[in-house]
Amino acid sequence: MNVTVGMKGIAETLCEKEDTALEVGSGSLLVYATPCMAAMMEGAACAAIEDALAEGETSVGIELNLKHTSATPVGMEVRAEAEVTAVEGKIITFQITAYDEAGIIGEATHKRACVNTQKFLDKTYAKL
């Protein structure tokens, strides 16, 4: 792992009906769902560090503290911009801001752990 403070990543998508609170079960309105925003934010964090991980390594989300501050209607583009703010051993911290075409819709602090892919999967599936 060769992750450094300041690395940046972006994830973007179009808010479609299947991305709404009503459709994903997180509310009753046809507006961009918080769980979808959270996933997009994690995607931006992954994009920030993907080229810095060694072969056989991946990162897994371990903490997400977010605020969803503005609703987005179906049909608007949304994007998340992530920046690495700290690296402590195998734990990477990000600051992430989400936007729609009208401005900021949310902010988050996110942590990911760098892991060996095969060891992680082996441990997980040993639960079966």
Helices and strands as residue ranges (DSSP letters): E 8-14, G 17-19, H 21-24, H 34-49, G 50-52, E 57-68, E 77-88, E 91-100, E 103-116, H 117-125
